[in-house]
């Protein structure tokens, strides 16, 4: 009887080792697939930035209002690109609360004390889509898989809604344009 229990125990250990090897193999293959997606995603992102710069150059308005400087630009998902081709950081909290999407036109007022005040002046038409939130630990970023595409989302929006990987997410994207980024409208906790 003791020998039989020993054999049973060895068989279970062997199965566990085999399962561990299978899962590690799946994890390696998944990481390779994700890298291919992210590489492709980053290339598309550069094309979009080039388009935003062209759009921003069409605006190319800089107004000096006394000691304040006012300029317009295009939101690229993280920053505002001015007509001069300069990038201005948009606070993640403002972008999240305003639900900014790529292509929105912003006005930036730089006050004499150096304070940046943003205002959305021409929003893009947006559509709502539902997706699933995921987190890339290596890149320390959140993405949403929705309708077969991967969209980046601001971490500030995810943390505001208390989101975590696997949650359902309602995002906003430009209606008639491709985008790499989306705005989080809401997160539906899965557990």
Secondary structure, DSSP 8 states (H G I E B T S, - for coil): -HHHHHHHHHHHHHHHHHHHHHHHHHHHHHHHHHHHHHHHHHHHHHHHHHHHHHHHHHH--EEEETTEEEEEEEE-SSEEEETTS-EEE--HHHHHHTT--TT-EEEEEE-TTS-EEEEEEE---EEEEEEEEEEETTTTEEEEEETTEEEEE-HHHHHHTT--TT-EEEEEEESSS--SB-EEEEEE---
